[in-house]
């Protein structure tokens, strides 16, 4: 913690990623916070987990904003915070608005900050430029050299004063919320798979029901384990991304075994639901469509590299994939 605090002390601006989740059985909730910043010592991007706090209060925007502020104050970064990245939950979206309303004076200084940033860029960087160095080298008179030195020091003082003014404005400007692109992508996928007009929506519902019956029955697990399919069927978990894709792959693998494990299971359990050949064909199409989405989401979840520059290439690749899929025979009905 001391090392993280030291690194953050030298950071001029920081952003955080935050999320709230609940343990299995809804017994305990936690709020996690990860801070991202430029490390002035290593000259590299820094990223550290600074909180995983038990969150026993209701998950309201006000409570979330209050806990985020508390964590940021502990590391003295509340006045350096510029962006909060979160999912698209309504409480998270509102939490950033509450944070700005309660703990920041507003966005009136936004324009001032942007002007100061532009001015900084136009200043040309180092105050001791090449012309000053050449001038000092050419001067023989010590008084003139001292005058140049005083002018250079005055420019340095001016830059330091501007930095203080910038930091003061930064403390008051609104924090911006960044949508989690992976979560946004997942929301779109969930909406598509739940649409009753899409053929694989009905098949997915049927397969979920079948796998749920299997996973609740020790007898069914024993029957399936006695076949050539020695694995367990992967179940669907609403809060786990692409668990329906993993479930589909699992069912396809079991169905295609030579001894027909799923048919044997259905017969021995006397179930009134059965996975058909047509269901498997539809599942294969579903998996083919979603596979690139899962791969890109995995890449976007990287911790050791910046991912914001991957958003546009990801979208372009996924659009190209969907266009290619739509040209295949019979794909329009999906």
C-alpha positions in Angstrom: 0.0 0.0 0.0 2.8 2.4 0.8 4.4 1.7 -2.6 1.1 2.4 -4.4 0.6 5.5 -2.4 4.1 6.8 -3.3 3.5 6.1 -7.0 0.1 7.8 -6.9 1.5 10.8 -5.2 3.6 11.6 -8.3 0.7 11.1 -10.6 -0.9 14.2 -12.0 -4.2 12.7 -13.1 -5.8 9.3 -12.4 -8.8 7.3 -13.6 -10.5 4.3 -12.0 -12.4 1.2 -12.9 -15.0 0.1 -10.5 -17.7 -2.6 -10.2 -20.0 -4.1 -7.6 -20.7 -7.8 -7.5 -22.4 -10.3 -5.1 -21.1 -13.7 -4.0 -23.0 -16.9 -4.8 -26.1 -17.2 -2.8 -26.3 -13.4 -2.5 -24.7 -13.5 1.0 -22.1 -10.7 0.6 -21.5 -7.9 -1.9 -18.2 -6.1 -2.7 -17.1 -3.0 -4.5 -13.8 -3.2 -6.3 -11.7 -0.2 -7.5 -8.6 -0.3 -9.7 -6.7 2.9 -10.4 -4.9 3.7 -13.6 -2.2 6.4 -14.0 1.1 7.4 -15.5 4.0 6.4 -13.3 6.5 9.3 -13.4 9.3 7.1 -12.0 9.0 4.1 -14.3 7.8 6.3 -17.2 5.1 3.6 -17.8 1.4 3.2 -17.4 0.6 2.1 -13.9 -2.4 0.1 -12.7 -3.1 -1.1 -9.2 -6.1 -2.6 -7.3 -6.7 -0.3 -4.4 -10.0 -1.7 -3.0 -12.2 -4.7 -2.6 -14.5 -3.5 0.1 -17.5 -5.4 1.6 -20.6 -3.5 0.5 -23.4 -4.2 2.9 -25.4 -1.2 2.1 -28.1 -1.1 -0.6 -26.6 -0.7 -4.1 -27.9 2.8 -4.6 -26.1 5.4 -6.6 -25.6 7.5 -3.5 -24.0 4.7 -1.5 -21.7 3.7 -4.4 -20.6 7.3 -4.9 -19.9 7.7 -1.2 -17.8 4.5 -1.0 -15.8 5.4 -4.2 -15.0 8.8 -2.7 -13.9 7.2 0.6 -11.5 4.9 -1.3 -10.1 7.7 -3.4 -9.6 9.9 -0.3 -7.6 7.2 1.4 -5.1 7.3 -1.4 -5.4 11.1 -1.8 -6.5 10.8 -5.5 -10.0 12.3 -5.1 -8.8 15.6 -6.5 -6.8 14.0 -9.3 -9.7 11.8 -10.6 -10.7 12.5 -14.2 -12.6 9.4 -15.4 -14.6 6.5 -13.9 -15.0 3.4 -16.0 -18.0 1.2 -15.2 -20.7 -1.1 -16.6 -24.0 0.2 -17.8 -26.0 -0.5 -14.7 -28.4 2.3 -13.9 -27.0 2.7 -10.4 -23.4 3.0 -11.7 -24.4 5.6 -14.3 -26.2 7.6 -11.7 -23.4 7.2 -9.2 -21.0 9.2 -11.3 -23.7 12.0 -11.6 -24.1 11.9 -7.8 -20.3 12.0 -7.4 -20.0 15.1 -9.5 -23.0 16.8 -7.8 -22.0 16.1 -4.2 -18.2 16.1 -4.4 -17.3 18.3 -7.4 -18.4 21.9 -8.0 -19.6 21.3 -11.5 -18.5 21.4 -15.1 -18.1 25.2 -15.5 -14.4 24.9 -15.4 -14.3 22.3 -18.2 -13.7 24.9 -20.9 -10.9 26.5 -18.8 -9.2 23.2 -18.4 -9.3 22.5 -22.1 -7.9 26.0 -22.9 -5.1 25.5 -20.4 -4.2 22.1 -22.0 -4.1 23.7 -25.4 -1.9 26.5 -24.1 0.5 23.9 -22.6 0.9 22.2 -25.9 1.5 25.5 -27.7 4.2 26.5 -25.2 6.6 24.2 -26.9 7.7 22.1 -23.9 11.0 22.9 -22.3 11.5 26.4 -21.1 15.3 26.1 -21.6 15.3 25.7 -25.4 18.3 25.5 -27.7 18.3 29.3 -28.4 18.7 30.0 -24.7 21.6 27.5 -24.4 23.4 29.0 -27.4 22.9 32.5 -26.0 24.5 31.6 -22.7 27.4 29.9 -24.4 28.1 33.0 -26.5 27.9 35.4 -23.7 31.3 36.5 -22.2 29.8 39.1 -19.9 28.8 37.6 -16.6 26.1 40.2 -16.0 24.4 39.3 -19.3 24.7 35.6 -18.5 23.1 36.2 -15.1 20.2 38.2 -16.8 19.5 35.2 -19.1 19.6 32.8 -16.1 17.1 35.0 -14.3 14.8 35.1 -17.3 15.0 31.3 -17.6 14.2 30.8 -13.9 11.3 33.3 -14.2 9.9 31.2 -17.1 10.2 28.0 -14.9 8.4 29.8 -12.1 5.7 30.8 -14.5 5.2 27.2 -15.7 5.0 26.0 -12.1 2.4 28.6 -11.4 0.4 27.4 -14.4 0.6 23.8 -13.2 -0.8 24.9 -9.8 -3.6 26.7 -11.5 -4.3 23.7 -13.7 -4.4 21.3 -10.7 -6.8 23.7 -8.9 -9.2 23.7 -11.8 -8.8 19.9 -12.2 -10.0 19.5 -8.6 -13.3 21.2 -9.4 -14.2 19.8 -12.9 -16.6 17.0 -13.4 -15.5 13.4 -13.5 -16.4 11.7 -16.8 -17.9 8.3 -17.0 -16.5 5.8 -19.5 -18.8 3.0 -20.6 -17.2 -0.5 -20.4 -17.2 -1.4 -24.1 -17.2 -5.2 -23.3 -20.3 -4.8 -21.1 -22.0 -2.7 -23.8 -21.2 -5.4 -26.4 -22.6 -8.1 -24.0 -25.8 -6.1 -23.6 -26.3 -6.1 -27.3 -25.7 -9.8 -27.5 -28.1 -10.5 -24.7 -30.8 -8.4 -26.4 -30.3 -10.3 -29.6 -30.4 -13.8 -28.2 -33.6 -13.0 -26.2 -35.5 -11.7 -29.2 -38.3 -14.2 -29.8 -38.2 -13.6 -33.6 -34.7 -15.0 -33.9 -34.6 -18.8 -34.4 -31.7 -19.5 -32.1 -33.6 -17.7 -29.3 -36.1 -20.6 -29.1 -33.4 -23.2 -29.4 -31.3 -21.6 -26.6 -34.3 -21.6 -24.3 -34.8 -25.3 -25.0 -31.2 -26.2 -24.5 -31.0 -24.2 -21.2 -34.0 -26.1 -19.9 -32.5 -29.4 -20.9 -29.1 -28.7 -19.3 -30.8 -27.3 -16.2 -32.7 -30.6 -15.7 -29.4 -32.5 -16.1 -27.4 -30.4 -13.7 -30.1 -30.7 -11.0 -30.1 -34.5 -11.2 -27.3 -36.7 -9.7 -28.9 -39.6 -11.5 -28.7 -37.9 -14.9 -25.1 -37.0 -14.3 -24.4 -40.7 -13.5 -26.1 -41.8 -16.7 -24.2 -39.4 -18.9 -20.9 -40.2 -17.1 -21.4 -43.8 -18.1 -21.3 -42.9 -21.8 -18.3 -41.9 -23.9 -18.9 -38.3 -22.9 -16.9 -38.1 -19.7 -17.4 -34.4 -19.1 -20.2 -32.6 -17.5 -22.6 -30.4 -19.5 -21.7 -26.8 -18.9 -24.6 -24.8 -17.5 -25.9 -21.3 -18.3 -25.1 -18.6 -15.8 -26.9 -15.3 -16.3 -24.2 -13.1 -15.0 -21.3 -15.0 -16.7 -20.5 -13.7 -20.1 -20.7 -16.2 -23.0 -21.8 -19.0 -20.7 -24.5 -19.8 -23.3 -21.7 -20.2 -25.9 -19.8 -22.6 -23.6 -23.1 -24.4 -22.9 -23.8 -24.7 -26.7 -20.3 -26.1 -27.4 -20.7 -28.6 -24.6 -24.1 -29.9 -25.9 -22.8 -30.1 -29.4 -19.8 -32.2 -28.3 -22.0 -34.6 -26.3 -24.5 -34.9 -29.1 -21.9 -35.8 -31.7 -20.4 -38.7 -29.8 -20.8 -42.0 -31.6 -22.9 -43.7 -28.9 -25.4 -40.7 -28.8 -25.0 -39.8 -25.1 -27.8 -37.2 -25.1 -30.3 -39.6 -26.6 -29.4 -42.3 -24.1 -29.8 -39.8 -21.3 -33.2 -38.6 -22.5 -34.5 -42.1 -22.8 -33.2 -43.3 -19.4 -34.5 -40.2 -17.6 -37.9 -40.4 -19.5 -37.7 -36.7 -20.2 -40.3 -35.0 -22.4 -37.6 -32.8 -23.9 -35.1 -33.9 -26.4 -32.3 -32.2 -28.4 -32.8 -32.8 -32.1 -30.5 -32.7 -35.1 -32.0 -29.4 -36.2 -31.4 -28.0 -32.7 -27.7 -28.9 -33.0 -27.5 -27.2 -36.5 -29.0 -24.1 -35.0 -26.6 -24.2 -32.1 -23.6 -24.5 -34.4 -24.7 -21.4 -36.3 -25.1 -19.6 -32.9 -21.6 -20.6 -31.9 -20.1 -19.6 -35.2 -21.7 -16.2 -34.9 -20.7 -15.6 -31.3 -17.2 -17.1 -31.3 -15.4 -13.8 -32.6 -17.4 -11.8 -30.0 -16.0 -14.0 -27.2 -12.5 -13.8 -28.5 -12.5 -10.0 -28.8 -14.0 -9.7 -25.4 -11.2 -11.8 -23.9 -8.6 -9.5 -25.6 -10.4 -6.4 -24.4 -10.2 -7.6 -20.9 -6.4 -7.4 -20.8 -4.9 -5.9 -17.7 -1.3 -5.4 -18.8 -1.9 -3.3 -21.9 -4.1 -0.4 -22.9 -7.4 -1.5 -24.7 -9.1 1.8 -25.6 -7.3 1.7 -29.0 -8.8 -1.7 -29.7 -12.5 -0.5 -29.6 -12.7 0.7 -33.2 -10.8 -2.2 -34.8 -12.9 -4.6 -32.8 -16.1 -3.0 -34.1 -14.9 -3.1 -37.7 -13.9 -6.7 -37.4 -17.2 -7.7 -35.9 -19.2 -5.8 -38.5 -17.2 -7.5 -41.2 -17.8 -10.9 -39.6 -21.6 -10.4 -39.4 -21.6 -9.2 -43.0 -19.8 -12.3 -44.1 -22.1 -14.5 -42.1 -25.2 -12.9 -43.6 -24.0 -13.9 -47.1 -24.0 -17.6 -46.3 -27.0 -19.6 -47.6 -29.9 -19.7 -45.2 -28.4 -17.3 -42.7 -31.0 -14.5 -43.2 -33.5 -16.5 -41.1 -31.3 -16.1 -38.1 
